[in-house]
Amino acid sequence: MQYAYDISVVVPLYNEEESLPELVRWIKRVMHAHEFSYEVILVDDGSTDHSWDVVHALGEEDKAVKGISFNRNYGKSAALNEGFRRCTGEVVITMDADLQDSPEEIPGLYDLIKHQKYDLISGWKKKRFDPLSKTIPTKLFNAATRKLSGIQLHDFNCGLKAYRQLVVKSIEVHGEMHRYIPVIAKWNGFTKIGEKVVQHQERKYGTTKFGLERFVYGFLDLLSITFVSRFKKRPMHFFGTMGTLMFVVGLGITFWLIAQKLFGLYFNGRARDIVDQPLFFLALVAVVLGVQLFLAGFLAEMISMASNKRNEYLVRDRVGALKK
């Protein structure tokens, strides 16, 4: 298969006007030193500073620089998703725009994908310069993700990653799911996933966009992606199983109450009314829930077969070849 470039570098950004010129120059030096053909796709996620003006200027100065500007802030996942749709390189590298990811890592990442045939390589910032308020939640987050996904990576949230082009063209990310791209890739059949220790730089400009609420959203997204990845194409297997189990439990309790009453009437001549027993209402709730879950599975099955809607984001402007 023919590719337009050896490498596509996708950089999501939000209010990073100061770091962008230095980052692009740094990437250019590394690419020229190793004689890579490349493109840099800068995805402005609705910045409120002058980041887009800087992207425009960089694009006019260097044709390898291309840009996409969202009309508002959609989040890092949306920016990555749009960059993945537009990239044309054989190997796709993602990195943050704040200069904490070093472009010097690009050749090593490229080699692992190109020559060692990995599907995805995730960076591991073994030595970090972040405060404890960020590193401790990150460790807990990574441990939970390893446990649920079975992927033994130390740093799922590292922005510096490398992919075969087929991987990024086969997945969609939204919400806070950029953290779980290795998980999404694995459940799409890309199982050769590795990691590389990478250098973590101290933040030079601006302020961190990190917030503890992102871990709450991230954990909810992990549960969501676990469910969707396993049952997206067969929701009836989940809802139908749960519904059938609830229905059988409710029906079993009902039959037991009826048998108990008949037994009492036959041997004692009297028995407690079924509707006077708490178990009757438990059985009723179980039967109703069982029917509802079964119907939910049926409707979800119908929707999954009919739905073809993809992520769509309002793009305000583009730079370079992406204007086409």
DODRENTOR-656022 format. One record per residue (C-alpha): x, y, z; residue number from 1. Coordinates in steps of 0.5 Angstrom, whole numbers, plus 500, padded with zeros to 3 digits. Layout:
<nodes>
u, v, w, k
X, Y, Z, NUM
...
</nodes>
This chain:
<nodes>
u, v, w, k
500, 500, 500, 1
502, 507, 498, 2
503, 512, 503, 3
503, 520, 502, 4
508, 521, 508, 5
513, 516, 513, 6
510, 520, 519, 7
504, 524, 521, 8
504, 528, 527, 9
498, 529, 530, 10
498, 535, 536, 11
491, 537, 539, 12
492, 543, 543, 13
488, 548, 547, 14
491, 555, 549, 15
498, 553, 547, 16
500, 559, 543, 17
507, 560, 546, 18
509, 553, 545, 19
507, 552, 538, 20
513, 555, 534, 21
518, 552, 538, 22
514, 545, 538, 23
514, 545, 530, 24
521, 547, 529, 25
523, 542, 534, 26
519, 537, 530, 27
522, 539, 523, 28
529, 539, 526, 29
528, 531, 528, 30
525, 530, 521, 31
530, 533, 517, 32
536, 529, 521, 33
533, 523, 520, 34
530, 524, 513, 35
523, 523, 514, 36
517, 525, 510, 37
512, 528, 514, 38
506, 532, 516, 39
504, 536, 522, 40
497, 536, 524, 41
495, 541, 529, 42
488, 541, 531, 43
486, 547, 535, 44
480, 545, 540, 45
477, 552, 540, 46
482, 556, 543, 47
481, 562, 546, 48
488, 565, 546, 49
491, 567, 539, 50
493, 559, 538, 51
490, 559, 531, 52
493, 565, 529, 53
500, 562, 530, 54
498, 555, 527, 55
496, 560, 521, 56
503, 563, 521, 57
506, 556, 521, 58
502, 553, 516, 59
504, 559, 511, 60
511, 558, 513, 61
512, 551, 512, 62
507, 547, 508, 63
508, 540, 512, 64
504, 544, 517, 65
497, 543, 517, 66
491, 545, 521, 67
484, 544, 524, 68
480, 549, 528, 69
474, 547, 532, 70
468, 552, 533, 71
468, 551, 540, 72
472, 546, 545, 73
470, 539, 544, 74
476, 536, 548, 75
482, 532, 547, 76
479, 526, 544, 77
475, 530, 539, 78
481, 533, 537, 79
485, 526, 536, 80
479, 523, 532, 81
479, 529, 527, 82
486, 529, 526, 83
486, 521, 525, 84
481, 522, 520, 85
485, 527, 516, 86
492, 524, 517, 87
496, 520, 511, 88
502, 518, 514, 89
504, 510, 514, 90
506, 511, 522, 91
502, 516, 526, 92
505, 520, 532, 93
501, 523, 537, 94
504, 528, 542, 95
501, 534, 547, 96
503, 541, 545, 97
506, 543, 551, 98
513, 541, 550, 99
512, 536, 555, 100
513, 530, 550, 101
520, 530, 546, 102
520, 530, 539, 103
527, 526, 540, 104
523, 520, 541, 105
519, 520, 534, 106
525, 516, 531, 107
525, 510, 536, 108
517, 510, 536, 109
517, 510, 528, 110
522, 504, 528, 111
518, 500, 533, 112
512, 501, 528, 113
515, 500, 522, 114
520, 495, 523, 115
518, 491, 529, 116
511, 491, 527, 117
508, 493, 533, 118
500, 496, 532, 119
501, 501, 537, 120
506, 504, 542, 121
505, 508, 548, 122
510, 512, 551, 123
511, 511, 559, 124
514, 517, 562, 125
517, 513, 568, 126
520, 519, 571, 127
515, 525, 571, 128
515, 532, 573, 129
508, 533, 575, 130
505, 534, 582, 131
503, 529, 587, 132
496, 531, 586, 133
496, 529, 579, 134
501, 523, 579, 135
498, 519, 585, 136
491, 519, 581, 137
494, 517, 575, 138
497, 511, 578, 139
491, 509, 581, 140
487, 510, 574, 141
493, 506, 570, 142
492, 500, 575, 143
485, 500, 574, 144
485, 500, 567, 145
490, 494, 567, 146
486, 490, 571, 147
480, 491, 567, 148
483, 491, 560, 149
488, 486, 561, 150
493, 490, 557, 151
500, 491, 561, 152
502, 498, 560, 153
504, 503, 565, 154
502, 510, 563, 155
495, 509, 559, 156
494, 517, 559, 157
501, 519, 556, 158
500, 523, 550, 159
506, 521, 546, 160
504, 514, 542, 161
505, 511, 535, 162
500, 507, 531, 163
500, 504, 524, 164
495, 508, 520, 165
490, 502, 520, 166
489, 502, 527, 167
487, 510, 527, 168
483, 509, 521, 169
479, 503, 525, 170
477, 507, 531, 171
473, 512, 534, 172
474, 516, 540, 173
470, 521, 544, 174
468, 524, 551, 175
475, 522, 555, 176
476, 516, 551, 177
483, 518, 548, 178
486, 515, 555, 179
483, 508, 553, 180
486, 508, 545, 181
490, 502, 547, 182
484, 498, 550, 183
479, 500, 544, 184
485, 498, 539, 185
485, 491, 543, 186
478, 490, 542, 187
478, 492, 535, 188
483, 486, 534, 189
490, 490, 534, 190
493, 486, 539, 191
501, 487, 538, 192
501, 493, 543, 193
508, 495, 547, 194
511, 501, 550, 195
517, 505, 550, 196
520, 509, 556, 197
520, 516, 554, 198
523, 523, 557, 199
518, 527, 560, 200
519, 535, 560, 201
517, 540, 565, 202
512, 545, 562, 203
515, 551, 559, 204
509, 555, 558, 205
502, 556, 560, 206
498, 552, 565, 207
496, 545, 566, 208
489, 543, 563, 209
489, 537, 568, 210
483, 537, 573, 211
481, 531, 578, 212
474, 531, 575, 213
477, 528, 569, 214
479, 522, 573, 215
472, 521, 574, 216
469, 522, 567, 217
475, 517, 565, 218
473, 512, 570, 219
466, 512, 567, 220
468, 512, 560, 221
472, 506, 562, 222
466, 502, 564, 223
462, 505, 558, 224
468, 502, 553, 225
468, 496, 557, 226
461, 495, 556, 227
460, 497, 549, 228
466, 494, 546, 229
464, 487, 549, 230
456, 488, 547, 231
456, 493, 542, 232
454, 488, 536, 233
450, 484, 541, 234
447, 488, 546, 235
441, 482, 547, 236
447, 478, 550, 237
447, 482, 556, 238
440, 485, 557, 239
437, 478, 555, 240
441, 474, 559, 241
440, 479, 565, 242
433, 479, 563, 243
432, 472, 563, 244
435, 471, 569, 245
431, 476, 573, 246
425, 473, 570, 247
426, 466, 572, 248
428, 468, 579, 249
421, 472, 579, 250
417, 466, 576, 251
421, 461, 581, 252
419, 465, 587, 253
412, 465, 585, 254
411, 458, 584, 255
414, 457, 590, 256
409, 461, 594, 257
404, 458, 590, 258
406, 451, 592, 259
407, 453, 599, 260
400, 455, 599, 261
397, 449, 596, 262
401, 445, 601, 263
398, 449, 607, 264
391, 448, 605, 265
392, 441, 603, 266
395, 439, 610, 267
393, 444, 615, 268
386, 447, 611, 269
389, 454, 611, 270
395, 458, 609, 271
397, 465, 608, 272
395, 469, 602, 273
400, 470, 597, 274
399, 477, 596, 275
400, 478, 604, 276
408, 476, 603, 277
413, 480, 602, 278
416, 475, 597, 279
410, 476, 592, 280
412, 483, 591, 281
420, 481, 590, 282
417, 476, 585, 283
413, 481, 582, 284
419, 486, 581, 285
423, 481, 579, 286
419, 479, 573, 287
417, 486, 571, 288
425, 488, 571, 289
426, 481, 567, 290
421, 483, 562, 291
424, 490, 561, 292
431, 488, 561, 293
429, 483, 555, 294
425, 489, 551, 295
431, 493, 552, 296
436, 488, 549, 297
431, 487, 543, 298
431, 495, 542, 299
438, 496, 543, 300
439, 490, 538, 301
435, 493, 533, 302
438, 500, 534, 303
445, 497, 533, 304
443, 494, 527, 305
440, 500, 524, 306
445, 506, 526, 307
451, 508, 522, 308
452, 515, 525, 309
459, 517, 526, 310
462, 523, 531, 311
461, 530, 527, 312
465, 536, 530, 313
464, 543, 527, 314
470, 545, 524, 315
471, 553, 523, 316
477, 553, 519, 317
483, 549, 516, 318
490, 551, 514, 319
494, 548, 508, 320
492, 542, 504, 321
487, 540, 509, 322
483, 546, 506, 323
481, 541, 501, 324
</nodes>
